């Protein structure tokens, strides 16, 4: 979707971090329904 809006591919980074595998992150599935919150950060340059 980002590419379709005109953002060049070289300006897009996708993290390979897994919230289910990495205990530093909240995971609804891993934590069996326990709720929490997360935030994301995006920047236009």
Order of alpha helices (4+ residues) and beta strands (2+ residues): none
